[in-house]
Amino acid sequence: MLINLLNQINYHPQQIASRTMSKKMGVEVPITLYAFFEGEKISNEYSEFVKLIQVLEGKLAVQIKGEQPAQIQAGELFVVPAKQSHQITALLNTKFLQIELSPKH
């Protein structure tokens, strides 16, 4: 199966768009495609799972609590360890894929 992720979601001014991709891909792990309009953010997010954030286009800042923000660009992957409070901010209009994995994987 070939999926063009960039074509699966669109930007909406001053909004965050999300689309669950797990069923479409035939997997059980949470996989979500996001489109953040520039300046949009999610603050104080927390997960029991390890998060892989793959930027497809644009640029994100991801800050794990107590650390300096990391800037992630298209083609880069960022790993958020399990059980870490973090914030995600779009520095530009940004599309990214988030995959959540059990810490045991």
C-alpha angles and dihedrals in degrees: 000000000000118000125183098212095192090062094049097074138031135209120252118196113260092356142101114232122198136182128188110230102178098097093041089053093042096238134123100217115095109263117175131180116211136192112194119190111226111283096019118127146177112220129203097003116173132187137180086217135075108253124214111199114195113187111215098180136352127021135287135192113215118188123188111205111273095014136094115265116263119218113220122193134192111299094025128112124211124194120212109195119232118272095019122133109228144167128220120202128179110229088183132006098297138189118195142165120229121198120187118207131186110251087240092067 
